[in-house]
Amino acid sequence: MKRDLSTRSNPDPSVLCAHAGIGLADGDPLVTPLVQSTTFCRDGVGSQAVHQYSRVSNPTVAQLEKALGDLEGAPPAVTFNTGLGAETALFLAVLKAGDHVVCGRSVYGGTTRLLQDVLSPLGVETTFVDSSVPGEVERAVRETTRLVVVESPSNPRLELTDIGACAEAAHRVGALLAVDNTFQTPVLQRPLDLGADITVTSTTKFVDGHSVATGGSIVSRDAALIERVRFIRKSTGGIQSPFGAWLTLLGLKTLPLRLARQSETCARLAAFLDERPELSRVFHPSLATGEQRVLAERQHLDGRDGAVVTIELAGGLPAARVFLESLELCRLVEHIGSVETLVTHPATMTHADLTPEQRAAAGIPEGLIRISVGLEDLGSIADDIGRALEAVGTGEGIEAEGSPCLAGA
Ligand SMILES: *Cc1c(COP(=O)(O)O)cnc(C)c1O
């Protein structure tokens, strides 16, 4: 019988990922079987079979949950069919009418919408603060605060939040700290080791990595909390599908390799972009100075600052249009974390639901472009972006036009 490698002390993430879901007994399949069955046979009345019905649990999903828990030194994760499904279950598990939430202002737009437009009418009040400014979260917590939600790095400006300081602020009033770790994943940042109580991940992004399976996970070392989230999932639905879990497990096997390469290419691309005159700003933690640099070094593993870089074109929307339409390799989509280099225009895509004033307050000018670096070589990516920047620089095709308005997901 081979050993379950997660029982070693400090197993390397590359080992945990490559061996995720692997069979351990004589004759077991090497790769986790895809069990599509919605239900499971019982021996008799009162059977205690591990799996009974696939809304509650499923063998393929359970393998993904074990792997995601192992990666954070925690019991099995609870997985969902989307990241927002995971967040919804978490909120229902820990909040009730009258409770207060403190949330980072530049978290994922769907998180803001869920708190503002779904939880607020149910009696849960949220205060949004710039969590990257030291002391802001601490000033916003109250006696009724039950949950603090932050994302680091933030989206799309990649500002870092001090996870340890937020944990202290939350715990002082008896609240829990949840960190959305979608951008770094447990391979590049371990929020629970930094003091957080809960990690939320949209596995749709880097964990799957191939843009084939939406999904989300909740991880915590608090067994009672995990039980409660599992109960909410059973009561409301939303479990990850067996095929989604199977695809996500396959993606997970190469996660450390992909993130190491993508993160390194991204830091080198950020340095290249930082020299370009067409850009007014380049946002990436590798370029940060002062307190933000200190946080990057403390929070990010292996000195890797992630595979997303955001640029701001000095020429606003007209320049953004020329830039995006001049790209030949980078694909324009609302997504991050895939093997292909992807670009997003937040003002007309992820943040299109906001008014221009709200976008300005959130730091989303119309010239902002988010780039999720893929597995292509740096030269090919830099050539493509360099050429598109030259098109902007010459002013070719630039003319003032009204904002296109596409609905955000
Ligand atoms: C995409 C995303 C989510 C939501 O995940 P879905 O799987 O799309 O529901 C949450 N947080 C962050 C940071 C994301 O990028």
The ligand as an SDF file (V2000), in Angstrom:
LIG
                    3D

 15 15  0  0  0  0  0  0  0  0999 V2000
  -14.0110   34.9200  -10.5460 C   0  0  0  0  0  0  0  0  0  0  0  0
  -13.8390   35.3120   -9.1480 C   0  0  0  0  0  0  0  0  0  0  0  0
  -14.8180   35.0190   -8.1870 C   0  0  0  0  0  0  0  0  0  0  0  0
  -16.1210   34.3610   -8.5240 C   0  0  0  0  0  0  0  0  0  0  0  0
  -15.9300   33.0780   -9.0290 O   0  0  0  0  0  0  0  0  0  0  0  0
  -16.9320   32.3830  -10.0710 P   0  0  0  0  0  0  0  0  0  0  0  0
  -16.3700   31.0160  -10.1680 O   0  0  0  0  0  0  0  0  0  0  0  0
  -16.8940   33.1750  -11.3360 O   0  0  0  0  0  0  0  0  0  0  0  0
  -18.3040   32.4180   -9.4530 O   0  0  0  0  0  0  0  0  0  0  0  0
  -14.5590   35.3890   -6.8770 C   0  0  0  0  0  0  0  0  0  0  0  0
  -13.4280   36.0330   -6.5350 N   0  0  0  0  0  0  0  0  0  0  0  0
  -12.4760   36.3350   -7.4410 C   0  0  0  0  0  0  0  0  0  0  0  0
  -11.2450   37.0420   -7.0100 C   0  0  0  0  0  0  0  0  0  0  0  0
  -12.6450   35.9900   -8.7750 C   0  0  0  0  0  0  0  0  0  0  0  0
  -11.7020   36.3080   -9.6660 O   0  0  0  0  0  0  0  0  0  0  0  0
  1  2  1  0
  2  3  1  0
  2 14  2  0
  3  4  1  0
  3 10  2  0
  4  5  1  0
  5  6  1  0
  6  7  2  0
  6  8  1  0
  6  9  1  0
 10 11  1  0
 11 12  2  0
 12 13  1  0
 12 14  1  0
 14 15  1  0
M  END
$$$$
